[in-house]
Amino acid sequence: MEKFIRIPVTGAAQGVLVPVNGMVNIVPNVSNTTLTWNYQDAAAAFDLVTITYQTATTARGLKIRDMIQNWIEEALQTSWQTPIVDVTVENCGTTASPFYPVIASVVWS
């Protein structure tokens, strides 16, 4: 059964549905404003999803990656009766210096 996460994206009232099945890896970009999400498709090629957020430090970019990996794990652990999991952006900073990433876009290529 296909599983999806609904990512809250600025300007998208209903969020954006992103499939989690077939996901190979999530790579933070050195610019610290994007993550690239790689999928293996049926033709043995890769499809990419790029998630863009406001500028973050490298450490925060890694925490954003970890947050998304946790979303995927949560979605894959749900029953077949729950194909879509609504996710919540978590603090990717520290208690003293919170950082809640604002996801600006989700783009397929």
ABEGO torsion letter per residue (X at the ends): XBBBBBBBBBGBAAEBBBBABGBABBBBBAAGABBBBBBBBAAGBBBBBBBBBBBBBAAAAAAAAAAAAAAAAAAAABBAABABBBBBBBBABBAABBBBBBBABBBBX
